């Protein structure tokens, strides 16, 4: 079974992006942000600004310009103003707004998140003000996880990444990194859960239309899907065919050109003798990989299995009808001019390596078999390249390889047999 190995280098790339995000957060004009909290309107009205509001914001402003124990002192002072204010008016949204920032300053992300959730419940207009503060807390916590990981404290890194993801779920980085580490530890269930969260976070992530932002998004998506495929392969090897099948199906649904996902999905269905479900999956596999002998064997088996089941159930007419299609499938398989197996892609700077095995079939030895490959890049690129592969003697196997000029990082392929 073919599947991709998860590159740990992707984790390092995520770390660099997070470091840049943290630096950006630290350059934000903090006192101006705090002052804006006193000016916000809720439902078109400006709520009263109380002495406790001003006291909390004053303490937060001072916390921004001091260090060490003094910073903690002012954050705690802000929280005291919030408690006193809430005793007088529990519906004033500015109190949980200020409490969230104080808790974040103290490193209590769970409390900060609850406070800001309450603030938005009281005043939905605060959501746009809270969003960048959540992202700032995420960036700091994620970077702390990277520093722990670099220092060899994996447990500390995991804890911080879990906190970062729970605090702000619109960035995939902590979920992806958790998936990598948990996969290395053999926790397949945990790794799958986090790679799925990484994919979901990509859909929620703030829009970034820069070339670097788009490429990062596509790389994270490709790596997360590859990780799910790898997890499925591990589960398949452990005999958990149903769970593996679901993962392969999930990847194929999100990446319709992923040959490995379709092949693994078909194989899992074949092993479970799910002939009805297998037929359309096998047909898609043959369309992507038409000279793969095993793909045709699986497609034939899907039909034969259904024919046998219909006959056994007393429906001989339907059994014969499907059996006729199975015979046609077998004939098409044996008429293949050559068989292609083990196709592998190797990305290099400025080029793509394509290699595999070719086995002689119905074509006469020496016949040039023309195959048009379509390659799909991580960055969304799609391009074609035609290879001319000499046919070996029938049942004899040879290797083929080619170098295709391209600057794209290719993640998957399909191909078709050209006439002549």
C-alpha positions in Angstrom: 0.0 0.0 0.0 1.4 3.4 -0.9 1.2 6.3 1.5 3.2 9.4 2.3 5.4 9.8 5.3 4.8 12.9 7.4 7.8 15.4 7.1 8.9 16.7 10.4 10.4 19.7 8.5 6.8 21.0 8.2 6.8 21.5 12.0 9.8 23.7 11.8 8.2 25.8 9.1 5.2 26.3 11.3 7.4 27.5 14.1 9.0 30.2 11.9 5.6 31.5 10.9 4.5 31.6 14.5 7.6 33.5 15.6 6.9 36.2 13.0 3.3 36.5 14.2 4.5 36.9 17.8 6.8 39.7 16.8 4.0 41.4 15.0 1.8 41.1 18.1 4.4 42.7 20.3 4.6 45.7 18.1 0.9 46.5 18.6 0.0 49.9 20.2 -1.2 48.5 23.5 -2.2 51.7 25.4 -4.3 52.9 22.5 -6.0 49.5 22.5 -6.8 49.8 26.2 -8.2 53.3 25.8 -10.5 52.1 23.0 -12.1 49.7 25.5 -13.6 52.7 27.2 -15.0 54.1 24.0 -16.7 51.1 22.6 -20.5 51.2 22.0 -22.9 48.3 22.6 -26.1 48.1 20.5 -25.7 51.7 19.4 -25.4 53.2 22.9 -22.4 54.2 24.9 -22.6 52.5 28.4 -21.7 54.4 31.4 -18.0 54.5 32.2 -17.6 53.9 35.9 -14.8 54.6 38.3 -14.0 50.8 38.3 -13.9 50.8 34.5 -11.3 53.6 34.6 -9.4 52.0 37.5 -9.2 48.6 35.6 -8.0 50.3 32.4 -5.5 52.4 34.3 -4.0 49.3 35.9 -3.9 47.6 32.5 -2.1 50.5 31.0 0.5 50.6 33.8 1.0 46.8 33.4 2.1 47.4 29.9 5.0 49.6 30.8 6.5 47.8 33.8 8.2 44.5 34.3 8.4 41.6 36.7 6.4 41.5 39.9 5.1 45.0 39.2 3.3 43.8 36.0 1.6 41.1 38.0 0.6 43.6 40.7 -1.2 45.8 38.2 -2.9 42.9 36.4 -4.2 41.7 39.8 -5.2 45.3 40.6 -7.2 45.4 37.4 -9.0 42.2 38.4 -9.9 43.7 41.8 -11.5 46.7 40.0 -13.4 44.3 37.8 -14.7 42.3 40.8 -15.8 45.5 42.6 -17.5 46.7 39.4 -19.3 43.5 38.7 -20.7 43.6 42.3 -22.4 46.9 41.3 -23.3 46.0 37.7 -23.0 42.5 36.4 -24.2 43.5 32.9 -21.4 46.0 32.1 -19.5 44.3 29.3 -16.4 46.4 29.9 -15.7 44.4 33.1 -15.2 41.0 31.5 -13.4 42.7 28.6 -10.8 44.1 31.0 -10.8 40.9 33.0 -9.8 38.9 29.9 -6.8 41.1 29.2 -5.7 40.9 32.9 -6.0 37.1 32.9 -4.1 36.8 29.6 -1.3 39.0 31.1 -1.2 36.6 34.1 -1.0 33.6 31.7 -4.5 32.3 32.7 -5.8 31.6 29.2 -8.8 29.6 30.2 -10.0 32.4 32.5 -9.3 35.0 29.8 -11.3 33.0 27.3 -14.3 32.7 29.6 -14.2 36.4 30.4 -14.1 37.4 26.7 -16.9 35.0 25.8 -19.0 36.7 28.5 -18.1 40.1 27.2 -19.3 39.2 23.7 -22.5 37.8 25.1 -23.2 41.1 26.8 -21.9 43.2 23.8 -21.5 41.5 20.5 -19.8 44.6 19.1 -16.7 43.7 21.2 -15.9 40.7 19.1 -13.8 42.7 16.6 -11.8 44.2 19.5 -11.2 40.9 21.2 -10.2 39.0 18.1 -6.7 40.5 17.8 -6.1 40.1 21.6 -7.0 36.4 21.3 -4.5 36.1 18.4 -1.9 37.9 20.5 -2.4 35.4 23.4 -2.3 32.5 20.9 1.0 33.7 19.4 2.7 34.2 22.7 1.6 30.8 24.0 2.4 29.0 20.7 5.9 30.5 20.7 6.4 29.4 24.3 5.6 25.9 23.1 8.2 26.2 20.4 10.8 27.3 22.9 9.9 24.4 25.2 10.2 22.0 22.3 13.5 23.4 21.3 14.7 23.0 24.9 13.7 19.3 24.9 10.7 19.8 27.0 8.1 18.0 24.9 5.5 17.7 27.6 5.7 21.5 28.2 5.4 22.1 24.4 2.3 19.9 24.2 0.6 21.6 27.1 1.3 25.1 25.6 0.1 24.1 22.1 -3.1 22.6 23.6 -3.7 25.9 25.4 -3.0 27.9 22.3 -5.4 25.9 20.2 -8.1 26.0 22.8 -7.7 29.8 23.3 -7.8 30.7 19.6 -8.8 28.1 17.1 -8.3 30.1 13.9 -4.7 29.1 13.4 -3.6 25.5 12.4 -0.1 25.6 13.7 -0.6 24.2 17.3 -3.0 21.5 16.1 -0.5 20.4 13.4 2.4 20.3 15.7 0.4 18.3 18.3 -0.5 15.9 15.5 3.2 15.4 14.6 4.3 14.7 18.1 1.4 12.4 19.0 1.9 10.5 15.7 5.6 10.0 16.7 4.4 8.7 20.1 2.1 6.2 18.4 -1.1 8.0 19.6 -3.0 7.6 16.3 -6.3 8.7 17.6 -4.9 11.9 19.1 -2.8 12.7 16.0 -5.8 12.2 13.7 -8.0 14.5 16.0 -5.4 17.2 15.8 -4.7 17.0 12.1 -8.5 17.3 11.5 -8.5 20.3 13.8 -5.6 21.8 11.7 -7.7 21.4 8.6 -10.7 23.0 10.3 -8.6 25.9 11.5 -7.5 26.6 8.0 -11.1 27.2 7.1 -11.5 29.6 10.0 -8.1 31.3 9.6 -8.0 35.1 8.9 -7.7 35.8 5.2 -4.1 36.2 3.9 -3.8 36.8 0.2 -0.1 37.3 0.1 2.0 34.7 -1.9 3.7 33.5 1.3 0.4 33.2 3.2 -1.3 31.3 0.4 1.6 28.9 0.0 1.8 28.3 3.8 -1.9 27.5 3.9 -1.6 25.1 1.0 1.4 23.4 2.4 -0.3 22.9 5.8 -3.3 21.5 4.1 -1.2 19.1 2.0 0.8 18.0 5.0 -2.2 17.5 7.2 -3.9 15.4 4.6 -0.7 13.4 4.1 -0.6 12.8 7.8 -4.2 11.5 7.9 -3.3 9.2 5.0 -0.3 7.9 6.9 -2.4 7.4 10.0 -4.9 5.4 7.9 -2.1 3.2 6.6 -1.0 2.5 10.2 -4.5 1.6 11.2 -4.8 -0.6 8.2 -1.6 -2.4 9.2 -3.1 -3.0 12.6 -6.2 -4.6 11.2 -8.5 -1.7 11.9 -9.9 -1.7 8.4 -13.1 0.2 9.1 -11.4 3.1 10.8 -8.7 3.1 8.1 -11.3 3.1 5.4 -13.0 6.2 6.9 -9.7 8.1 6.9 -8.9 7.2 3.3 -12.4 8.2 2.2 -12.0 11.5 4.1 -8.7 12.3 2.4 -10.0 11.4 -1.0 -13.0 13.6 -0.5 -10.8 16.6 0.3 -8.2 15.9 -2.4 -9.9 14.3 -5.3 -6.6 13.9 -7.2 -4.8 12.0 -4.5 -4.1 8.6 -6.1 -2.8 7.1 -2.9 -6.0 8.0 -1.0 -8.1 6.3 -3.7 -5.9 3.2 -3.9 -5.9 2.8 -0.1 -9.6 3.4 0.1 -10.2 0.8 -2.6 -7.9 -1.7 -0.9 -9.6 -1.3 2.5 -13.0 -1.9 0.9 -11.6 -4.9 -1.0 -10.3 -6.5 2.2 -13.7 -6.0 3.9 -15.5 -7.4 0.8 -17.7 -4.3 0.6 -18.3 -4.8 -3.1 -21.1 -2.3 -3.7 -19.2 0.6 -2.0 -16.0 -0.6 -3.8 -17.3 -0.3 -7.4 -17.3 3.5 -7.7 -14.1 3.9 -5.7 -12.3 1.4 -8.0 -13.7 3.1 -11.1 -12.2 6.4 -9.9 -8.9 4.7 -9.1 -8.7 3.2 -12.6 -9.5 6.6 -14.1 -6.5 8.1 -12.2 -4.1 5.2 -12.6 -5.4 3.4 -15.7 -2.3 1.2 -16.4 -2.1 -0.1 -12.8 -2.9 -3.9 -13.0 -3.9 -4.1 -9.4 -6.4 -1.3 -9.8 -8.1 -3.3 -12.5 -8.0 -6.4 -10.4 -9.8 -4.5 -7.6 -12.4 -3.2 -10.1 -13.0 -6.7 -11.4 -13.4 -8.0 -7.9 -16.0 -5.4 -7.0 -18.2 -6.6 -9.9 -17.6 -10.3 -9.4 -18.4 -10.0 -5.7 -21.7 -8.3 -6.5 -22.5 -10.9 -9.1 -21.8 -13.8 -6.7 -23.9 -12.1 -4.0 -26.9 -11.6 -6.3 -26.7 -15.2 -7.5 -26.5 -16.5 -4.0 -29.5 -14.4 -3.1 -31.6 -16.1 -5.8 -31.4 -13.2 -8.3 -29.7 -15.1 -11.1 -30.6 -12.6 -13.8 -29.0 -9.7 -12.0 -26.0 -11.9 -11.1 -25.5 -12.7 -14.8 -25.9 -9.1 -15.8 -23.1 -8.0 -13.4 -21.0 -11.0 -14.3 -21.0 -9.8 -17.9 -19.6 -6.5 -16.8 -17.0 -8.3 -14.7 -15.8 -10.3 -17.8 -15.5 -7.0 -19.8 -13.5 -5.6 -16.9 -11.1 -8.6 -17.0 -10.7 -8.3 -20.7 -9.8 -4.7 -20.5 -7.2 -5.5 -17.8 -5.6 -8.2 -20.0 -5.6 -5.8 -23.0 -3.4 -3.2 -21.2 -0.4 -2.4 -23.5 1.9 -2.3 -20.4 1.5 -2.1 -16.6 2.8 0.7 -14.5 3.6 0.3 -10.8 5.4 2.0 -8.0 5.2 5.5 -9.6 7.1 7.9 -7.3 7.6 11.6 -7.5 10.7 13.4 -6.3 10.6 17.2 -5.9 13.9 19.0 -6.6 14.8 22.6 -7.2 13.6 23.5 -10.7 12.5 20.0 -11.6 10.4 17.0 -10.7 11.6 13.4 -10.9 9.2 10.7 -12.1 10.1 7.1 -11.7 8.5 3.7 -11.7 8.3 0.2 -13.0 6.8 -0.9 -16.4 5.8 -4.5 -17.1 5.2 -5.8 -20.6 1.6 -6.4 -21.6 -0.3 -6.6 -24.9 2.0 -4.1 -26.7 4.8 -5.5 -28.8 8.2 -5.2 -27.2 9.9 -1.9 -28.0 6.6 -0.1 -28.7 6.6 3.4 -27.5 3.7 3.8 -25.1 2.7 7.4 -24.7 1.4 8.5 -21.3 0.2 12.0 -20.5 0.7 12.8 -16.8 -1.2 15.6 -15.0 0.7 16.9 -12.0 -1.0 18.8 -9.1 1.1 21.3 -7.1 0.8 22.2 -3.5 0.4 25.8 -4.6 -2.6 25.0 -6.8 -0.6 24.6 -10.0 -1.7 22.0 -12.5 0.3 21.0 -15.6 0.8 18.1 -18.0 3.8 16.3 -19.3 3.9 13.4 -21.8 6.3 10.5 -21.3 7.1 7.9 -24.0 7.8 4.5 -22.2 9.2 1.6 -24.2 7.2 -1.6 -23.7 9.3 -4.6 -22.4 8.7 -8.2 -23.4 5.4 -9.6 -22.1 5.6 -10.2 -18.4 9.1 -8.7 -18.2 9.7 -5.7 -16.0 11.9 -2.7 -16.5 12.3 0.7 -14.8 11.5 4.1 -16.3 12.4 7.6 -15.1 12.2 11.1 -16.3 12.9 14.7 -15.2 10.2 17.3 -15.7 11.2 21.0 -15.5 9.0 22.8 -13.0 9.2 25.2 -10.1 6.0 23.7 -8.5 6.1 21.5 -5.4 4.0 18.6 -6.8 1.9 16.6 -4.3 -0.1 14.2 -6.6 -0.7 13.0 -10.1 -3.0 11.3 -12.5 -2.3 10.1 -16.1 -4.0 8.8 -19.2 -2.9 6.6 -22.1 -2.6 8.5 -25.4 -3.5 6.8 -28.7 -0.7 5.7 -31.0 
